[in-house]
Amino acid sequence: METREQEKQWHLVRNDNGEWVSEENVVFLTKAEARSLQIKAKLKDRSISIQHGYEGELWCYKHEMQNIK
């Protein structure tokens, strides 16, 4: 099992299902940004999956965010 420092060296994050995702495919968010995206997604009848990182950071998939804006 890799440590958090080793994981960061590979520029990968885990999604809420435990799968590895490249940082190139994610956007890190503040709580306000995450909430705003959830509202926009709902208004446009689209879905967005806000994920939770190890240290409480929030992120979403880049393609989902681009689909909403």
Secondary structure, DSSP 8 states (H G I E B T S, - for coil): ---HHHHHHTTEEE-TTS-EEEGGGEEEE-HHHHHHHHHHHHHTT-----EE-TTS-EEEEHHHHHHH-
